[in-house]
Each structure stands twice: as structure tokens, then as C-alpha cells.
């Protein structure tokens, strides 16, 4: 799933520090064979130390602990050499589910990696039947539905997630993206209505996070498209009268100008600080291309 805020520079420093510490895992484990407070070595590819860590944790908390089962499963997935071994991991999760329902999340992740979205969707539905307040699971289900072209189901899942975490700007933006995509694919009169709801969620997203590039990118795309559609309707002789909308043409134009201006500011700022945003170059490039494309066309 997916749709997260951009990382800060400190995160990169933490990853480097973690990597260096992970390389020391074998020595630490030899010195503290009875300690569970060791550094996770998975990021350095040290499978032997990773196994030793999980064994020490299992000795401390027990093999039946749901977290230990999940960690052991992640280790088995990491060292699996072929799809057959992954299928065996899946069977292990299935056996554990009867006594440890939370293992279901790890099982769902494995189903996705095995390209079995239908089974993953079914498992997520079962999980949400038991725990309907799991916002992360609702977002995961939305992402799966969206990947299968089921936009209305994906939108419903995100609306459920927002009931649980109403101030999550990335979920508002994700819902805006779903509605925008549906509007672009729609050939009915619902297109404008979908765009207006999309604009509402994008606007809420940037209200909650004032420098969220993805939110501004979506807002520029949605307002520009809705503006073009309205102008085409105005010039069409056989068009029916437009339905009443709180988003007037004047307000739409002002919102579009604001979003384009703010997106340009964010792009310029982050382009000048390449190191801090090096992991988000794809989003920056896409934003630059959008602004360039819109500069060639009238508002």
C-alpha cells in the first residue's frame, strides 16, 4: 500500500547507522548469547545471525508467541530459494492461524508476494471481520482492490479507514487518487462529480500536511482536468445545463492557480536539496513534467 510521507534526512542517517551496527551482529551475539536486546542483522544480509536472533527471542518469549512466529516466518521467506519453499512458508502460516490469528497479516503479505491477490483480498476481509478498526488493513485492502481495477471497492475501504484515522493526509490523498482515476476512466456524467470529491480529499490532504507534494500534485491534476471539462461543456452546443456545485468556476480557477504555485515552490525547494529527497526523485520528476505540460496549455 503503498502512500507515505516523504522521509527526512535523519532517516537516511539512521539506516546507515543501523547497517553498520548490523554488521557487528555476529560478535555481539557471541558475547551476549543469552541477551535478546541485539541488533537485527537482516538489513546486512546476515542470515545466520538473523536465525540466531530469532532463536534467542524464541527462547525468551516462547515459540508460540505471535511475534516470534511472524519473525520466524519472515526469516524463512528471506532464505527461501524458490516458490516451492514460499508455498511451504504459507502452509506454516495456515497451521499457525488456528491458534494465532494475528499471523494472518504475515500470511497476507506472502500471498501478495506470490501474486495471489484474490486470496489476499479474501484473507483481508476475514481479518477485518474480526478487527474492523484496523486502518492499516483497510488501506491494504484498498490497494489490492485498486490493483485489480475495482475502484469503487477501493474507495469504500479508504472511507472506512478515514473513519478510524480522519487526520491521515496520505489516506486522503490516496482516496483522491482513486476518485481521480475513476473520473478519468468514466464516460458518464458522473465524471465531474468524481473530480469534485477528489478535489475535496486532495484539499484536505494538503490542509493536514502543507508541504505534501503528492497531495498538491493530485490537486493540480484534478482541478486542471475539471476546469477543462467545464470549458468544453460551455462550448458544446448540445450540452445540458451544468448541475449546481459549491465549487464555482471562479473558486476552481483560484484553487488551480494556488495549487500550481505551491507545487512549483515545493519542487524548486526539493530540487535544490537533492540529498534530502534523493529517495523521492520519481515524484519530483513527475511533478516537474506535470507543471511543464500545464505551462504549455491555458489554465
N, C-alpha and C positions, 0 to 999 in steps of 0.2 A: 504494500500500500504505500513505497509509496510516497506523499505530500507533506514535508517537514521544513521548519525554519532554517535559514542559512546558518552554517556554523561560524563561530568566531575563531580568530587566530589561535586563541588559547587551546581550542580543541586539537589543532594540529600539533601543538607542543606536547599536549598530554599523550597523544598517540605515539609520538617519538619516544617520550619517557617510558611509556608502557612497553614499547618494543624492546628497549634496552634492558629493562628490568626482566622482561620475559626471557631474554637470552641467558639470564643468570639463574633461571629456574632449576636446572639440574643440581647446581651447587647448593642452592637454598634448600631443596628437598632432601638432599643428603644430610645436611646439618640439622634439619628440623623434621625428621621423619614422622614425628607424632603431631606436628602442627598442621592446622587446616588453614591458617592465615598466610597462604603462599600466593605468589603471583601467577595468574592464569597465563600459561605459555602458548595458548592456541594461536595468538597473533604472530608468533615467530615460527610456526610450523613444527614445533617440538612435540610430536605425537606421544613419545614415551613419557615425557614429563606431564603431558595432559592426562594420560591414563593414570599416572601415579597420583596426581591431584585428585582425580575423581575417586580413586580407591581410598585415599585418606579421608576424603569427605564422607564417603560411604561408611567407613569405619566409625566416624564421629556421629553421623546422623542416621545411619541405617539405610540399607538398600531399598527399603520400601518408601522412603521419603520421596514425594513427588518431584522435588527439585533435583534430587540425585538421579532419579530415573530420567529426567529431562536432560541433565548434563551428560549422563552415560550415553543417552541416545544421540546427542549432538556429536560426541566423540566417535561413535560407531558410524554416523553419517559421514564425518570428515575423513575417516580412513577407508570408507567403502570404495572398492576399486571398480565396481560395475553395477549396473541396475539391479542385478540379482541380489547383491548384498544390501542395496537400499530397500528392496522388497522385504528382505528379512528384518530390517530395522522397522519397517511398517508393521510387520507381524508382531514384533516385540511390543510396539505401542498398543496394538489391538489387545494383546494379552493383559497389558497393564491397565487398560481403561476400566476394566470391571472393578478394580479396587482404587484407582487413582484417576478420576475424571479430568483433572487439570492437565494430564498428559495429552489430552485431546488437542491442545494448541500446537504442541510439537508435532503431532501426527498431521495436523492440517498443513503446517509448513512443509513437511515432507511430501505430502500429496501434491502441493503446488510445484515443488522441485521435480516431481515425477511427471509433470504435465497432465495431471488428472483434476482439472478444475471442477468438473461436475461432482466428483466425490468430495472435494474440498468444500464446495458450497453446501452439500448435504451435511457434512460434519459441522460446519459453522452454524448452520440452522439449529442443529441439535444442541450445540453449545449455548446458543443464545436463548433457546427454550429454557435451559437450566439457569443461565445467568444473563437476563435481559438488560442489565445495567453495565455491560462490558462495552464501553465506547470503542475500544481498540478492535474488538471483534466485529462490531458493526462496520467500521471503516474497512477492515479486511474483506468482509463480505461484499461491501460496495465495490471495492477494487476488483474482486473476482467477477461480479456481475458485469461491471463495465468492460472487462477484458473479453466477455462473451457477447458484447453488444446489447446487453439488457439494461438500457439506460434508466428506464422508469423504476426498475427494482433497485438499481444502484442509488438513485436519488432518494428513494424511500429509506434505505439503510442510513444514508448520511443525515437525513432529517431526524431519524431515531437517535443517532449519535449526538446531534446538536441538542437534543432534549436533555442529554446527560452532561455534556460539556458545551454549553451555549457560547462561551467566550473563546473557543478554539478557532483562531483565524485561519489555520491551514485547512480545517474541515469546511469552513465557509467557502474558501477558495476552491476546494475540490468539488463541492456541490455546484459552485458557479461554473466550473469546467464541464461537469456532466450536463448541465442545462444548456450551456452554450453549444456543446457538441450536438445535443438533441435538436436545437434550433437550426443548426447548420444542415442537419440531415432531414429536417422536416420540410414537407412540401405542402403543408396546410396553413391555415390562418393562425394556428397556434404558435407559429414561429416568433412573432413579435412578443407574445405573452411569455414565452420561454426566455427570451432575451431579457425582458424586464425583470423577471425573477432572478435570472443570472446576475444582472447588474446589481440587484439588491444584495445578493450574497457577496459579490466582489467588494461592494462598498462597505459592507460590514467587516469584511476581512481586513481592509486597509484602515478602517477605523480602529480596529483592535491592535493592529501592527502597522504603524505608519510608514515603515520602510520595507514592506513586504513586496519584493519585486514580482513574485508570481501573481499576487493579488492585483497589482497595478497593470501587469501585462494582460491579465484577463479582462480587467475593466476597460482598458483601451480597446481591446478586440471586440468586446460586446457592445460598447457604446457606439463605436465606429460602424459596426455592422447594422445596428438598429437604426442609426441615422441614415445610412444609405438606403435601407429598406423603406423608410418613411418617405424619403425623397422620390424613390421610384414609384411609390404608391400615389404621391401627389401629382406626378407627371403622367400617370396612367389614366386614360380617359374612361375606361370601364371599371375603374376601381370603386369599391363600395366605401362609404364614409368610414373613417377610422374610428375605432372604439375609443371611448373616453379613457384617459390614462392620467395618473398622477405625475408621470414623467413627461412633462411638456417638452415641445421641441426646443424651447429656449433653455430649459434646465438640462436637457440632454446634451446640447451643444456645449454648455458651460462645464458639464461633468467630463465630457470628452477632452476639452482643452486642458482642464485641470489634471486629468489622468495622464495625458501625453506629456505635459510639462513635468509632472512629478516622476514619471518613468524615465524621462530623459535625464533628470537630475541624479536619480539612483544609478543609472547606467554609467554616467560620467564619473560619479564618485567611486564606484567599484572598479571601473576600468583603470583608474589611476592607482589603485591599490591591489595589484594583481596577486600578491602573495596571500592576502587575507581571504580572497574569494576565488582561489585557483580551482577549488572543487566545484564551483558553480559557473564555470566558463560557458557551459552549454546554455544555461538560462540567459546569461549576458548576451551571447551571440544571437539567440532567438529574439531578445528584446531589441537589440540593435537593428536586426533585419525588419522587425515589425515597424519600428519608427521610420526607417528608411523607406519602407514600402508606403507608409501613410504620407510621408513628406512629398511623394510623387503624385498623390491624389488629393483632391479637395476634401475639406472636412465634411 
